[in-house]
């Protein structure tokens, strides 16, 4: 894959103010550390973040949501992925110039205190009505982890997820949040909390966050049965796959009869297009699409080309990934945590003052 990954260099932290200014718009987003990375994760979550950081008008904060992960995952399973996701993001192109990355738990005392101070300004009924909670409860029933979809059966962490999410946003004083549309209900709750808090204390200390529109692509699984997911690695292209394994998966991918088009094939072509910047390969993809719609049997040729594109992508990642191991992750995480903690401490101080603490 030519040009898909960025040339990385270590940014001098001796003069951090030279790298970000108050004129830049502050944006926050987060990654959940749940398991190995898929191409769907890359296109749906990481690539949009790379696009944000490459706009020098943006000052981006990216946190690894390890505290959020506790809502529905065993922390012992999450533990190794907390830093793995940082290394993956580094290998894919996240850098210090405009992106400050940290663990949510690195600033846990500040975030939890902020969450405690905003919690009185949202009701249990409002939390229980969030669509994501309903989806989580339905999934728990399907997975045999619960015998009821009743929101009152949710654990406290899951019910209070939107409050902690709002605290993450307020801690960084971020007016813009890069999330998918499925998180809009949570953002609306954060705006409600901000309005209620500000009104109660006659202040404007909490910003009402808005969604920062990103090109977050929805990638279907190879068989087209739902989104490409870490939970179904057999129908996902994993960055841990070796090229032969990935090609075998692609060979078995669901497509369509000659002359027919469907959402699954559209997703597969989109993945191939978005994971190469080679003009010859892009032209070939366009030709194969036209030939397929013209009634020709070219799905084998498409899968071969998609396999070539994927092999280059995986090999590039495999070469980059060892460069970002423990020392780099520690350095990068600490640099991001310092900035994030400064912002959170400043916000907590402001909140305490207006509340009379």
C-alpha positions in Angstrom: 0.0 0.0 0.0 1.6 3.2 -1.1 1.1 6.4 1.0 -1.6 5.0 3.3 0.6 5.2 6.4 2.3 8.4 7.5 6.0 9.1 7.8 6.5 9.5 11.5 9.0 11.5 13.5 9.4 12.1 17.1 8.4 15.7 18.0 10.6 17.6 20.4 8.7 18.1 23.7 11.1 20.8 25.0 8.9 23.5 23.7 5.3 22.1 23.6 3.7 25.5 23.2 5.3 25.8 19.8 3.2 22.7 18.7 -0.3 23.8 19.7 -1.8 27.2 20.2 -4.9 28.7 21.8 -6.2 29.5 18.3 -6.6 25.8 17.4 -9.9 24.2 17.9 -9.8 21.5 20.6 -11.3 18.2 19.7 -11.6 15.0 21.9 -12.2 11.4 21.0 -11.5 8.0 22.5 -10.6 4.4 21.6 -11.9 1.4 23.5 -9.1 -1.1 24.3 -11.0 -4.3 23.8 -9.0 -6.6 21.5 -6.8 -6.7 18.3 -7.4 -4.2 15.6 -9.5 -4.9 12.5 -9.6 -3.0 9.2 -13.1 -2.0 10.2 -11.7 -0.3 13.3 -9.0 1.4 11.2 -11.5 2.8 8.7 -14.3 3.5 11.2 -12.3 5.0 14.1 -8.5 5.5 13.5 -8.4 6.9 10.0 -10.8 9.7 10.8 -8.6 10.6 13.7 -5.6 10.7 11.5 -7.5 13.0 9.2 -8.3 15.3 12.1 -4.7 15.5 13.4 -3.3 16.3 10.0 -5.3 19.6 9.9 -3.1 22.0 11.7 -6.1 24.0 12.9 -7.0 21.2 15.2 -5.7 20.4 18.7 -6.6 16.8 19.2 -6.9 14.8 22.5 -7.2 11.0 22.2 -7.8 8.9 25.2 -7.8 5.2 25.6 -11.1 4.5 27.4 -9.9 1.9 29.8 -12.3 3.0 32.5 -15.3 2.8 30.1 -14.1 -0.7 29.2 -14.9 -1.8 32.7 -18.6 -1.5 32.1 -18.9 -4.7 30.2 -15.4 -6.4 30.1 -13.2 -8.2 32.5 -10.4 -5.8 33.4 -7.9 -8.7 33.2 -8.8 -9.2 29.6 -8.5 -5.4 28.8 -5.2 -4.9 30.6 -2.8 -5.8 27.7 -4.8 -3.8 25.1 -4.5 -0.5 27.1 -1.1 0.1 25.8 -1.4 -2.0 22.6 -3.9 0.3 21.2 -1.4 3.2 21.6 1.3 1.3 19.8 -1.2 0.4 17.0 -2.2 4.0 16.7 1.4 5.2 16.5 2.2 2.6 13.9 -0.8 3.8 11.8 0.3 7.4 12.0 -0.8 9.1 15.1 1.9 11.6 16.2 2.6 14.2 18.8 2.3 17.2 16.6 -1.4 17.6 16.9 -2.6 14.5 18.8 -2.1 14.1 22.6 -2.9 10.5 23.6 -3.3 9.2 27.1 -5.0 6.6 29.2 -8.3 7.6 30.7 -7.1 6.1 34.0 -3.9 8.3 33.9 -6.2 11.2 35.0 -8.7 9.1 36.9 -8.7 11.2 40.1 -9.6 14.3 38.2 -12.1 12.7 35.8 -13.9 10.9 38.6 -14.1 14.0 40.7 -15.6 15.9 37.7 -18.1 13.0 37.2 -19.1 13.2 40.8 -19.8 16.9 40.6 -21.9 16.7 37.5 -23.8 13.5 38.5 -26.6 15.5 40.4 -27.6 17.2 37.1 -28.8 14.1 35.2 -31.6 11.8 36.3 -31.6 8.0 36.4 -34.6 8.0 34.0 -32.6 10.0 31.5 -29.7 7.5 31.7 -32.0 4.6 31.4 -33.5 5.9 28.2 -30.2 6.1 26.3 -30.3 3.9 23.1 -26.8 2.5 23.8 -27.9 1.2 27.2 -30.8 -0.6 25.6 -28.6 -2.1 23.0 -26.1 -3.3 25.6 -28.9 -4.9 27.6 -30.2 -6.6 24.5 -26.7 -7.9 23.7 -26.3 -9.2 27.3 -29.5 -11.2 26.9 -28.3 -12.6 23.5 -24.9 -13.5 25.1 -26.6 -15.2 28.1 -25.1 -12.6 30.5 -28.6 -11.3 31.6 -32.1 -12.7 31.7 -33.7 -9.3 31.2 -33.4 -6.2 29.0 -34.7 -4.1 31.8 -32.4 -1.1 32.2 -32.7 -1.4 36.0 -30.8 -4.6 35.7 -27.8 -2.8 34.3 -24.7 -2.5 36.4 -24.0 1.0 37.8 -21.0 1.6 35.6 -23.0 0.8 32.4 -25.9 3.0 33.6 -23.5 5.9 34.4 -21.4 5.6 31.3 -22.8 8.9 29.8 -21.9 10.8 33.0 -18.3 9.5 32.8 -18.2 10.3 29.1 -19.4 13.9 29.8 -16.6 14.2 32.5 -14.0 13.1 29.9 -15.2 15.9 27.6 -15.5 18.6 30.3 -12.0 17.6 31.7 -10.4 18.6 28.5 -12.6 21.7 28.0 -13.3 20.4 24.5 -16.1 22.0 22.5 -16.0 19.4 19.8 -16.2 15.6 20.1 -15.2 13.3 17.3 -17.7 10.4 17.7 -20.1 8.4 15.5 -23.8 9.4 15.2 -24.6 6.6 17.6 -23.1 8.6 20.4 -25.3 11.7 19.8 -27.7 10.8 22.6 -24.7 10.8 25.0 -23.6 14.1 23.7 -27.1 15.5 24.1 -27.0 14.4 27.8 -23.6 16.1 28.2 -25.1 19.3 26.8 -28.1 19.0 29.2 -25.7 18.5 32.1 -23.7 21.5 31.1 -26.8 23.7 30.8 -28.1 22.6 34.2 -24.8 23.0 36.0 -24.1 26.4 34.5 -27.6 27.6 35.3 -27.5 26.4 38.9 -24.2 28.2 39.6 -24.7 31.1 37.2 -21.6 30.3 35.3 -20.4 29.3 31.8 -17.6 27.0 33.1 -18.9 23.9 31.3 -19.0 24.0 27.5 -21.9 22.4 25.6 -20.1 19.9 23.3 -21.0 19.4 19.7 -20.2 16.5 17.3 -17.2 17.1 15.1 -18.2 15.5 11.8 -15.8 12.8 10.6 -15.8 10.5 7.7 -16.4 7.4 9.8 -16.9 4.4 7.4 -19.1 1.5 8.3 -17.4 -1.7 7.2 -19.4 -4.9 6.9 -18.0 -8.3 7.8 -16.7 -10.4 5.0 -19.9 -12.5 4.9 -22.0 -9.3 5.1 -23.7 -10.3 8.4 -23.3 -7.2 10.4 -20.3 -4.9 10.9 -16.8 -6.2 10.7 -16.1 -7.0 14.4 -13.3 -8.1 16.7 -15.8 -10.6 18.1 -15.9 -12.5 14.8 -12.3 -12.6 13.6 -13.0 -15.2 11.0 -15.1 -12.7 9.1 -12.8 -9.7 9.7 -9.4 -8.7 8.3 -7.2 -8.4 11.4 -4.0 -6.4 11.5 -2.5 -9.5 13.3 -3.4 -11.7 10.2 -0.5 -12.8 8.1 -1.0 -12.0 4.3 -1.8 -15.6 3.4 -4.5 -15.8 6.1 -6.0 -12.5 5.0 -6.1 -13.7 1.4 -7.8 -16.8 2.4 -10.5 -14.8 4.2 -10.9 -12.5 1.2 -11.3 -15.5 -1.1 -14.2 -16.7 0.9 -15.9 -13.2 1.1 -19.5 -12.9 0.0 -19.9 -10.9 -3.2 -22.7 -10.8 -5.8 -23.6 -12.4 -9.2 -22.3 -10.6 -12.3 -24.3 -7.5 -13.1 -25.7 -7.3 -9.5 -24.7 -5.0 -6.7 -25.5 -5.0 -3.0 -24.4 -3.4 0.3 -21.9 -6.2 1.0 -20.0 -5.7 -2.3 -20.1 -2.0 -1.9 -18.4 -2.4 1.5 -15.8 -4.6 0.1 -14.9 -2.3 -2.8 -14.9 0.6 -0.3 -12.4 -1.2 2.0 -10.1 -1.9 -1.0 -10.3 1.8 -2.2 -9.7 3.2 1.3 -6.7 1.0 2.0 -4.6 2.0 -1.0 -3.5 5.2 -2.5 -1.8 3.6 -5.5 -3.4 5.2 -8.6 -3.0 2.1 -10.7 -4.8 0.0 -8.1 -7.6 2.6 -7.8 -8.0 2.6 -11.5 -8.1 -1.2 -11.7 -10.8 -1.2 -8.9 -13.0 1.2 -11.0 -12.5 -1.0 -14.1 -13.4 -4.2 -12.2 -16.6 -2.5 -10.8 -17.6 -1.4 -14.3 -16.9 -4.9 -15.7 -18.9 -6.6 -13.0 -21.9 -4.3 -13.6 -21.5 -5.1 -17.3 -22.1 -8.7 -16.6 -18.5 -10.0 -16.7 -17.2 -12.6 -14.2 -14.5 -10.6 -12.5 -15.0 -11.3 -8.8 -12.0 -13.6 -8.7 -9.9 -10.8 -10.2 -11.3 -8.3 -7.6 -10.5 -10.6 -4.7 -6.9 -11.1 -6.1 -6.5 -7.3 -6.3 -8.0 -6.8 -2.9 -5.6 -9.4 -1.5 -2.7 -7.6 -3.0 -3.8 -4.3 -1.4 -4.4 -6.0 1.9 -1.0 -7.7 1.8 0.8 -4.4 1.3 -1.2 -2.8 4.1 -0.4 -5.6 6.6 3.2 -5.7 5.6 3.6 -2.0 6.1 1.9 -2.2 9.5 4.1 -5.1 10.4 7.2 -3.1 9.6 6.1 -0.1 11.5 4.6 -1.8 14.6 7.9 -2.9 16.2 9.1 0.7 16.1 6.5 1.6 18.7 7.0 -0.7 21.6 7.2 -0.1 25.3 9.6 2.9 25.4 7.8 4.9 22.7 4.4 4.1 24.2 5.5 5.2 27.6 7.0 8.4 26.3 4.0 9.2 24.1 1.5 8.3 26.8 3.3 10.4 29.5 3.5 13.4 27.2 -0.2 13.2 26.5 -1.1 12.6 30.1 0.8 15.7 31.3 -1.3 17.9 29.0 -4.6 16.1 29.8 -4.0 16.3 33.5 -3.2 20.1 33.3 -6.5 20.6 31.5 -8.5 18.4 33.9 -6.9 20.0 37.0 -7.7 23.5 35.7 -11.3 22.5 35.0 -11.8 20.9 38.4 -10.5 24.0 40.1 -13.0 26.1 38.2 -15.8 23.8 39.1 -14.9 23.7 42.8 -14.7 27.5 42.9 -18.2 28.1 41.4 -19.6 25.3 43.6 -18.1 26.9 46.8 -15.7 24.1 47.6 
